[in-house]
Amino acid sequence: MENSGPNILVSFLPLILMSLLMAIAAHLLAKEKGRNVTKWTILALIPIVNFACIWFFIGASNLKLERKIDDLALRVQALSDK
């Protein structure tokens, strides 16, 4: 029986590369949207789960912007109460 070690690695190389690209995208999106960066980066490294992660980020709200809007609303309310 011949050694098929390198052939197995070559066959999984596209999957590994795709998972790395998805992890980078999830990392950047998590940082931008104010989510837990470590958790989403690790989840995006798992094949098939990574597609769900990206779909989640497409529809997820931006928590950083929501916090800024809430802060502005509180400031406006405080000014109007004076």
Secondary structure, DSSP 8 states (H G I E B T S, - for coil): ----HHHHHHHHHHHHHHHHHHHHHHHHHHHHHT--HHHHHHHHTSTTHHHHHHHHHHH---HHHHHHHHHHHHHHHHHHH-
